[in-house]
Amino acid sequence: MVKTTEQALKAGALVPISTETRYIRDSGVDFCVRIVSNLQRKLNFSAADPDTWKDRPDPFLPYEEDLFVGDISDTHVCLLNKFNVIDHHVLMVTRAFEDQETLLTRQDFAAACICLAEFDGLVFYNGGRVAGASQPHKHLQMIPLPIADKGPKVPMEALFPSAPPEDHPTRVPGLPFLHAFAGVRAGLMADPLGAAPVAFTMYRKMLETVGLNVSSMPERSRQSGPYNLLFTREWMLLVPRSREFFGSMSVNALGFGGALLVSDEEQMRRVEAHGGMSVLRHTAVVAG
């Protein structure tokens, strides 16, 4: 991947977006907030206009050869994220078109677990436009850990229990919105093909726990609502979404890991004024 990154940079295929990192402590979490120096470059290519996002050209069919990292499986390829804020940010993309608003499949989890077995990272999925997805072609994403240069590998881990249950979803007391959380058995990802069905089964349980699709629905069914999924070698977190934006700031799955992206100082001041957890609560579903 390092070699592919160097080649993609030389070819101009990879367009890193420089940022300044700041930290905002709220509700026991040091939120890592990145201020983008020139977000417009990304918006020109991937803004998720609610009326046109599914009519735009598919950047993955065909994908840019300079961004190709490798074949993951018969169903997925690994690509560099063209507009990366974090180094070595990769995408796990279906070879044939599948809609980003359909349920994840066993093959999706196999691809993700294969990548997690290669290096310690955070896999995340934006289930639909309201959840922060910028492309309708199904793709999971992965960034290396740690996310920030201080604190836990994922900032939100400051609230997670040290030994969460591995057989059923539970709640994290400090999260003020609807969610499902579960642990991953130690060493499970060392056998990615064995880990995939375990993670897939837990994913289906988590959806049912938060009132989305029930576990009996067939794979590739359309999801019943937008959500974000995050998982590492140690845990899984699923959060239903109510809206994409907090003011003018788009929030995707990384926000629920404690990492936010703002485009300017005005958005930064808004986050500072309200707090990172309030941003997430506004864009998630508040449990009744």
Secondary structure by P-SEA (a helix, b strand, c coil): caaaaaaaaaaccbbbbbbbbbbbbccccccbbbbbccaaaaaacccccccccccccccccccccccccccccccbbbbccccccccccccccccccccccccccaaaaaaaaaaaaacbbbbbbbcccccccccccbbbbbbccccccccccccccccccccccccbbbbcccccccbbbbbcccccccccccaaaaaaaaaaaaaaaaccccccccccccccccbbbbbcccbbbbbbbcccccccccccccccccbbbbccaaaaaaaaaccaaaaaaaaccccc
